Amino acid sequence: MTDLATTPPNTSIADQITARLTVALAPTHLAVSNDSAQHSGHMGDDGTGESHFSVTIESAAFAGVSRVQRQRMVNQALADLLRDRIHALAIRARAPGE
């Protein structure tokens, strides 16, 4: 898994999210949306334009797994980004066929 120390400095947070979730969960569908512009000037806006995101992900890894556990799996894959760079992350996670 990539970490902040090995990620090129010009890589967007959205691209880092995509790369990490692809490696960790092998999604059949993945959409990452940067929602930061909607939160400009609000709490958590760090001025970078990369603080608030939405993720829609479909992965076989989610089959038979609770909604809470699915979110934990996504959070684990993005742990250091959530700690250091992402203020808010909305997650829609489903298994194929749901």
Beta strands, then each sheet from edge to edge (+ up, - down):
strand 1: 29-34
strand 2: 52-58
strand 3: 88-94
sheet 1: 1+ 2- 3-
end
